[in-house]
Amino acid sequence: MLDFYRQRNHLAARVMASRADDATGVALTYAVDPGPWTAIRAQGVTLDGADERRLREAWQESVVDALLVDEARSIVTRAMSARGFVRARVDARLVQDGDTRVLAIEVEPGTVVQGTSIRVDMAEGADTAMASDLVEALTQRGLVERAVAEPDALVRASADYLRTVGYVDPKVRVSPPTFDGTRADVRVQVDPGVLLRLGRVRFAGMRGVPVADLEMSAALATGAPYEVSVLDAARDRLGDLYRRKGFARAAVSYRGDAEAAGLRDVVYEIGRAHV
């Protein structure tokens, strides 16, 4: 029912269903509010099909005008950034045009930025080598070129990466970009916090393989950084070890355990995979 109205440009249509039981059976009632005719109009930019689809979906899902306007502005800003217009000014508002509710978007594209670079400044006393590792991680995720338009995504991804390599409570801040001709430069300030290290490594569940062999295969050293990628690799090696020993259905998982003095123990659980 909603699709019927939305395909006819009633993007704010709403349908409410209610149920009533009585001696004769069940009655289902649908209250339909088609809402006004709706339209999306843009000045200063030609929206492609994907951009317009995102705007239509945002309107369909929105229940508050202010949130729709914010989401529309964000969608178009990201689209302009993807085209190289990272300095574009985007305005969005809802206006009434007769019987039609219009999402009006105005864009001042500005000049094309042909490249973006990121500079990571580590807090005093932090491992400076981490700066280049972080830039590499952000580059692999495609966030460098989106840094101007999506600084919040840059903050979240940076903090997430630092947690995966063992830092407990990283703090990340992105400064406003600076521009030099057609290039943009973004500075990221990082205070990684406390580096969590690996404590004891224990094995639980199904055995059948000597602990010494498990320890050798896991190859984890007490005091090493508590890195998720390293723990994942150890899990995979343990699984391979069990399969080589003839345990074709062995399944290995792990969890963090007791934590003290900056050390976190890890327990590898060995069980049988469910088919």
Phi, psi and chi 1 to 4 in degrees:
 res  aa     phi    psi   chi1   chi2   chi3   chi4
   1 MET       -  -44.4 -161.0  176.1  -61.0      -
   2 LEU   -61.9  -41.4  -83.4  174.3      -      -
   3 ASP   -59.2  -37.7  -72.2  -17.2      -      -
   4 PHE   -56.1  -48.7  173.2   84.4      -      -
   5 TYR   -73.1  -39.6  -74.6  102.9      -      -
   6 ARG   -66.6  -36.5  -71.4  168.8  175.4  174.1
   7 GLN   -65.5  -17.3  -70.5  167.5    6.1      -
   8 ARG  -105.9   24.3  -70.3  158.3  177.8   76.9
   9 ASN    63.7   36.5  -70.5  -37.7      -      -
  10 HIS  -107.5   74.3  -73.5  -89.5      -      -
  11 LEU   -72.2  -17.7  -61.3  179.6      -      -
  12 ALA   -97.6   14.1      -      -      -      -
  13 ALA   -62.3  145.8      -      -      -      -
  14 ARG  -136.4  141.5  -63.4  -69.8 -178.1  -96.2
  15 VAL  -128.3  125.9  175.8      -      -      -
  16 MET  -114.0  131.2  -60.9  -67.8  -68.1      -
  17 ALA  -108.4  140.9      -      -      -      -
  18 SER  -135.6  156.7   60.4      -      -      -
  19 ARG  -130.6  138.5  167.8  177.8  170.6  160.0
  20 ALA  -132.8  129.5      -      -      -      -
  21 ASP  -104.4  136.3  -60.9  -36.1      -      -
  22 ASP  -145.6 -172.8   58.4   29.1      -      -
  23 ALA   -64.4  -25.0      -      -      -      -
  24 THR   -88.4  -10.8   61.9      -      -      -
  25 GLY   141.3 -150.7      -      -      -      -
  26 VAL  -117.4  132.7  177.7      -      -      -
  27 ALA  -112.7  126.0      -      -      -      -
  28 LEU  -105.0  129.6  -65.2  176.7      -      -
  29 THR  -121.7  134.0  -57.4      -      -      -
  30 TYR  -115.4  122.2  -66.7   91.7      -      -
  31 ALA   -98.8  118.0      -      -      -      -
  32 VAL  -109.4  124.8  179.4      -      -      -
  33 ASP  -117.9  100.7  176.8    8.8      -      -
  34 PRO   -68.3  -19.5   24.1  -32.5      -      -
  35 GLY    69.1 -178.5      -      -      -      -
  36 PRO   -79.9  166.9   32.6  -37.3      -      -
  37 TRP   -61.0  143.7  -68.1   97.1      -      -
  38 THR  -127.6  152.9   54.1      -      -      -
  39 ALA  -150.1  150.3      -      -      -      -
  40 ILE  -115.2  120.8  -61.6  171.1      -      -
  41 ARG  -126.8  132.6  -61.1  172.5 -173.4  168.3
  42 ALA  -124.8  137.8      -      -      -      -
  43 GLN  -119.0  138.6  -67.2 -176.6  -11.4      -
  44 GLY    90.1   -3.3      -      -      -      -
  45 VAL  -157.4  147.5   63.9      -      -      -
  46 THR  -101.4  115.3  -60.2      -      -      -
  47 LEU   -76.9  133.4  -61.0  173.0      -      -
  48 ASP   -84.8  176.3   62.9   23.5      -      -
  49 GLY   -59.2  -39.6      -      -      -      -
  50 ALA   -67.1  -40.2      -      -      -      -
  51 ASP   -64.5  -44.8  -61.9  -26.2      -      -
  52 GLU   -66.0  -37.6 -173.5  159.9  -10.6      -
  53 ARG   -62.4  -41.9 -175.7  178.3   66.3 -105.5
  54 ARG   -63.3  -39.5  -66.7 -174.2 -172.5   99.0
  55 LEU   -66.8  -41.1  -70.1  168.5      -      -
  56 ARG   -63.4  -43.1  -70.9  176.2   65.7   87.9
  57 GLU   -64.0  -39.3  -70.7  172.3   -8.3      -
  58 ALA   -62.8  -40.3      -      -      -      -
  59 TRP   -67.2  -41.7 -158.4  -23.5      -      -
  60 GLN   -62.5  -35.2  -70.0  165.0 -173.4      -
  61 GLU   -89.8  -16.4  -64.3  170.5    2.8      -
  62 SER   -78.9  143.8  177.4      -      -      -
  63 VAL  -119.3   -5.4  -66.2      -      -      -
  64 VAL  -130.1  127.5  179.0      -      -      -
  65 ASP   -57.1  -42.3  -73.9   -7.5      -      -
  66 ALA   -62.1  -38.3      -      -      -      -
  67 LEU   -69.4  -37.5  -64.9  179.3      -      -
  68 LEU   -62.0  -44.7  169.3   59.8      -      -
  69 VAL   -61.3  -43.7  167.6      -      -      -
  70 ASP   -62.9  -43.3  -73.6  -14.9      -      -
  71 GLU   -66.9  -39.6 -179.4   63.0   15.0      -
  72 ALA   -62.0  -43.8      -      -      -      -
  73 ARG   -61.0  -41.9 -171.9 -178.2  -63.2  113.8
  74 SER   -65.8  -42.6  177.3      -      -      -
  75 ILE   -61.0  -46.4  -71.1  169.1      -      -
  76 VAL   -71.6  -36.1  177.1      -      -      -
  77 THR   -61.5  -44.1  -63.2      -      -      -
  78 ARG   -63.6  -39.7  -71.0 -163.9  -61.8  -90.0
  79 ALA   -64.0  -42.2      -      -      -      -
  80 MET   -66.0  -39.4  -64.9  -58.9  -65.8      -
  81 SER   -61.7  -40.7  178.1      -      -      -
  82 ALA   -62.9  -24.5      -      -      -      -
  83 ARG   -89.9   -0.5  -58.9  179.0 -168.0 -177.4
  84 GLY    99.4   -2.4      -      -      -      -
  85 PHE   -94.7   68.4  -65.1   96.8      -      -
  86 VAL   -74.7  -12.8  -60.7      -      -      -
  87 ARG  -102.1   13.2  -56.8 -179.9   73.1  178.5
  88 ALA   -61.0  142.8      -      -      -      -
  89 ARG  -102.5  123.5  -65.6 -173.4  177.8 -176.3
  90 VAL  -120.5  128.0  179.0      -      -      -
  91 ASP  -121.5  138.1 -179.6   55.2      -      -
  92 ALA  -134.6  140.8      -      -      -      -
  93 ARG  -156.4  158.1   52.1 -160.3  172.5   91.6
  94 LEU  -101.8  128.5  -74.6  166.1      -      -
  95 VAL  -133.6  158.9  -62.6      -      -      -
  96 GLN  -102.3  129.6 -162.0   69.5   29.7      -
  97 ASP  -126.6   89.8 -177.2    6.1      -      -
  98 GLY    66.6 -122.2      -      -      -      -
  99 ASP   -90.4    4.8  -66.3  -26.3      -      -
 100 THR  -110.3  132.0  -56.7      -      -      -
 101 ARG   -91.0  122.3 -173.3   72.0  163.0  158.0
 102 VAL  -114.2  129.7  178.1      -      -      -
 103 LEU   -90.7  103.1  175.8   58.4      -      -
 104 ALA   -96.5  126.0      -      -      -      -
 105 ILE  -121.8  127.7  -62.6  167.4      -      -
 106 GLU  -122.2  132.6  -63.2  179.9    4.8      -
 107 VAL  -127.8  132.0  177.8      -      -      -
 108 GLU  -108.2  102.6  -64.3  179.2   15.1      -
 109 PRO   -63.8  -34.7  -17.6   29.7      -      -
 110 GLY    72.0 -163.8      -      -      -      -
 111 THR   -91.9  153.8   56.4      -      -      -
 112 VAL   -74.1  131.8  174.6      -      -      -
 113 VAL   -97.0  122.9  172.2      -      -      -
 114 GLN   -93.9   -3.7  -62.6  177.2  -15.3      -
 115 GLY  -169.6  149.3      -      -      -      -
 116 THR  -129.4  136.3  -58.5      -      -      -
 117 SER  -123.0  152.0   59.8      -      -      -
 118 ILE  -119.3  135.0  -72.8 -180.0      -      -
 119 ARG  -118.4  124.9  171.6 -177.6  164.7 -174.9
 120 VAL  -103.4  122.4  175.3      -      -      -
 121 ASP  -105.1  115.6  -63.1  -32.9      -      -
 122 MET   -85.8  147.5  -57.3  -62.6  -68.0      -
 123 ALA   -62.5  156.6      -      -      -      -
 124 GLU   -58.8  131.5 -175.4  176.8   -5.9      -
 125 GLY    90.1   -8.2      -      -      -      -
 126 ALA   -83.0  162.4      -      -      -      -
 127 ASP   -69.2  109.5 -179.0    5.2      -      -
 128 THR   -69.0  -23.5   55.3      -      -      -
 129 ALA   -64.4  -22.5      -      -      -      -
 130 MET   -64.7  -25.8 -178.1   58.6   62.5      -
 131 ALA   -60.3  -49.3      -      -      -      -
 132 SER   -68.1  -34.2   58.8      -      -      -
 133 ASP   -64.2  -39.6  -66.8  -18.3      -      -
 134 LEU   -67.9  -43.4  177.8   54.8      -      -
 135 VAL   -59.5  -42.0  171.0      -      -      -
 136 GLU   -62.2  -42.2  177.4   63.1   23.3      -
 137 ALA   -64.6  -41.9      -      -      -      -
 138 LEU   -67.2  -36.4  -64.5  171.8      -      -
 139 THR   -64.0  -43.6  -59.1      -      -      -
 140 GLN   -63.0  -29.5  -69.7  177.6   -3.6      -
 141 ARG   -87.3    1.1  -62.2 -175.0 -170.8 -174.0
 142 GLY    73.2   23.6      -      -      -      -
 143 LEU   -94.2  -12.8  -75.4  168.5      -      -
 144 VAL   -65.4  -49.8  172.5      -      -      -
 145 GLU   -69.2  -17.7  -66.0  -57.0  -38.5      -
 146 ARG   -99.0    5.4  -67.4  156.3   47.7 -163.3
 147 ALA   -63.1  -36.3      -      -      -      -
 148 VAL   -70.0  -44.5  174.8      -      -      -
 149 ALA   -80.0  -26.1      -      -      -      -
 150 GLU  -129.9   63.0  -59.3  179.9   55.4      -
 151 PRO   -63.0  -31.7   22.2  -33.4      -      -
 152 ASP   -65.1  -38.9  -69.7  -15.2      -      -
 153 ALA   -64.5  -34.9      -      -      -      -
 154 LEU   -65.4  -41.7 -163.0   66.2      -      -
 155 VAL   -62.9  -48.4  169.3      -      -      -
 156 ARG   -62.9  -44.6  -70.9 -167.1  -61.9  -88.4
 157 ALA   -66.0  -37.8      -      -      -      -
 158 SER   -64.9  -46.4  -61.5      -      -      -
 159 ALA   -63.6  -41.0      -      -      -      -
 160 ASP   -61.8  -43.3  -72.5  -14.4      -      -
 161 TYR   -62.1  -44.4  171.9   76.3      -      -
 162 LEU   -63.0  -35.4  -69.3  164.8      -      -
 163 ARG   -66.3  -38.1  -68.8 -172.1 -169.4   98.0
 164 THR   -67.7  -22.3   64.9      -      -      -
 165 VAL  -100.4   13.3  -63.7      -      -      -
 166 GLY   109.7   -0.4      -      -      -      -
 167 TYR   -85.7  133.7  -70.9   95.9      -      -
 168 VAL   -77.4  -49.2  177.9      -      -      -
 169 ASP  -138.8   69.1 -172.4   23.5      -      -
 170 PRO   -69.9  146.0   25.7  -33.8      -      -
 171 LYS  -117.0  128.7  -59.5  -70.1 -169.8  -59.9
 172 VAL  -131.1  135.5 -179.6      -      -      -
 173 ARG  -135.9  137.5 -174.3  170.3   68.5   87.8
 174 VAL  -111.1  124.6  175.6      -      -      -
 175 SER   -81.8  157.1  -63.3      -      -      -
 176 PRO   -56.8  143.2  -25.2   35.0      -      -
 177 PRO   -69.4  155.7   26.8  -35.0      -      -
 178 THR  -115.4  154.0   58.3      -      -      -
 179 PHE  -125.7  139.4  -62.7   91.9      -      -
 180 ASP  -131.6   95.7 -178.6    8.2      -      -
 181 GLY    65.9 -117.6      -      -      -      -
 182 THR  -101.5   15.1   59.6      -      -      -
 183 ARG  -115.5  146.7  -68.9 -160.0   59.1   81.4
 184 ALA  -116.7  140.8      -      -      -      -
 185 ASP  -123.1  132.1  -64.6  -62.5      -      -
 186 VAL  -123.2  128.6  177.5      -      -      -
 187 ARG  -103.3  133.8  -69.1 -176.7   61.6 -177.7
 188 VAL  -118.4  119.5 -178.9      -      -      -
 189 GLN   -96.3  128.0  -71.3   83.3   42.9      -
 190 VAL  -126.9  126.1  174.5      -      -      -
 191 ASP  -115.1  100.2 -178.9   -5.4      -      -
 192 PRO   -68.2  -19.5   24.7  -33.0      -      -
 193 GLY    81.7 -156.7      -      -      -      -
 194 VAL   -82.4  133.9  176.2      -      -      -
 195 LEU   -85.0  116.3  178.6   61.1      -      -
 196 LEU   -80.1  136.8 -171.3   63.7      -      -
 197 ARG  -117.9  161.2  -63.6 -172.3  178.0  -84.6
 198 LEU   -78.0  130.1 -172.3   62.0      -      -
 199 GLY   -94.5 -129.9      -      -      -      -
 200 ARG   -77.2  149.4  -66.8 -172.1  -54.3  154.2
 201 VAL  -112.8  123.0  178.2      -      -      -
 202 ARG  -124.9  161.6  -65.1 -176.7  -75.7  117.4
 203 PHE  -126.6  135.0  -55.0   94.8      -      -
 204 ALA  -135.1  163.3      -      -      -      -
 205 GLY    91.8 -149.1      -      -      -      -
 206 MET   -61.3  135.9 -176.2 -179.7   74.1      -
 207 ARG  -107.5 -120.2  -72.7  -64.8  177.3   85.0
 208 GLY    88.9   -7.4      -      -      -      -
 209 VAL  -130.5  131.9  175.9      -      -      -
 210 PRO   -56.9  143.6  -24.7   34.5      -      -
 211 VAL   -58.0  -37.3  171.7      -      -      -
 212 ALA   -59.4  -39.1      -      -      -      -
 213 ASP   -68.8  -37.6  -69.0  -10.6      -      -
 214 LEU   -63.8  -44.1  -64.5  175.8      -      -
 215 GLU   -63.6  -40.2  -68.7  174.2  -18.9      -
 216 MET   -66.7  -40.2 -177.7  175.6  -63.6      -
 217 SER   -69.2  -41.8 -178.5      -      -      -
 218 ALA   -65.0  -39.1      -      -      -      -
 219 ALA    53.3   47.4      -      -      -      -
 220 LEU  -110.1  133.4  -63.3  171.9      -      -
 221 ALA  -110.0  131.5      -      -      -      -
 222 THR   -58.1  134.3  -62.6      -      -      -
 223 GLY    97.1  -12.5      -      -      -      -
 224 ALA   -73.0  155.3      -      -      -      -
 225 PRO   -56.8  143.0  -26.5   35.7      -      -
 226 TYR   -82.1   78.7 -168.2   92.8      -      -
 227 GLU   -97.9  128.2  -63.8 -171.8   41.8      -
 228 VAL   -60.6  -42.3  171.9      -      -      -
 229 SER   -62.7  -35.4   60.2      -      -      -
 230 VAL   -69.8  -41.5  172.5      -      -      -
 231 LEU   -66.2  -37.8  -61.7  175.4      -      -
 232 ASP   -62.7  -43.7  -74.1  -11.3      -      -
 233 ALA   -63.8  -38.2      -      -      -      -
 234 ALA   -64.3  -41.0      -      -      -      -
 235 ARG   -58.3  -44.1  175.2 -159.1   58.7 -155.2
 236 ASP   -65.9  -38.8  -65.2  -18.0      -      -
 237 ARG   -65.1  -39.0  -72.0 -166.4  -61.2  -87.4
 238 LEU   -64.9  -40.3  -70.7  167.2      -      -
 239 GLY   -62.2  -42.3      -      -      -      -
 240 ASP   -62.7  -40.3  -69.3  -18.4      -      -
 241 LEU   -59.9  -46.7  172.9   64.7      -      -
 242 TYR   -63.2  -39.5  -91.9   90.0      -      -
 243 ARG   -66.5  -37.0  -76.4 -175.8  -76.6  -85.3
 244 ARG   -65.8  -28.7  -69.9 -163.4  -55.0  -88.8
 245 LYS   -83.7    3.0  -63.7  -72.0 -172.7  180.0
 246 GLY    97.8    3.8      -      -      -      -
 247 PHE   -94.1   77.4  -62.9   91.4      -      -
 248 ALA   -63.3  -27.4      -      -      -      -
 249 ARG  -103.8   16.8  -64.4  178.8   59.2 -167.5
 250 ALA   -67.5  140.0      -      -      -      -
 251 ALA  -127.4  132.0      -      -      -      -
 252 VAL  -118.5  132.1 -179.1      -      -      -
 253 SER  -135.8  171.1   60.9      -      -      -
 254 TYR  -145.3  162.4   69.7   87.3      -      -
 255 ARG  -148.8  149.6   56.3 -178.4  170.3   81.6
 256 GLY   -73.5  145.1      -      -      -      -
 257 ASP  -122.7 -136.1 -160.3   26.5      -      -
 258 ALA   -59.3  146.9      -      -      -      -
 259 GLU  -133.9  131.9 -178.0  178.7  -33.1      -
 260 ALA  -158.1  141.2      -      -      -      -
 261 ALA    53.4   41.0      -      -      -      -
 262 GLY    76.2    9.0      -      -      -      -
 263 LEU  -115.2  136.4  -62.9  175.4      -      -
 264 ARG  -121.3  124.1  177.4  179.7  -69.6  170.0
 265 ASP   -71.9  159.0  -64.8  -12.1      -      -
 266 VAL  -134.0  138.7   64.1      -      -      -
 267 VAL  -118.2  124.6  178.2      -      -      -
 268 TYR   -96.4  122.9  -79.1   88.7      -      -
 269 GLU   -98.2  126.1  -61.0  -87.6    0.8      -
 270 ILE  -110.7  121.5  -63.1   98.0      -      -
 271 GLY  -140.7 -170.0      -      -      -      -
 272 ARG  -101.9  136.2  -65.7 -175.6 -177.4  -82.9
 273 ALA   -70.5  142.6      -      -      -      -
 274 HIS   -92.2  127.7  -63.8  -73.5      -      -
 275 VAL   -88.9      -  178.4      -      -      -
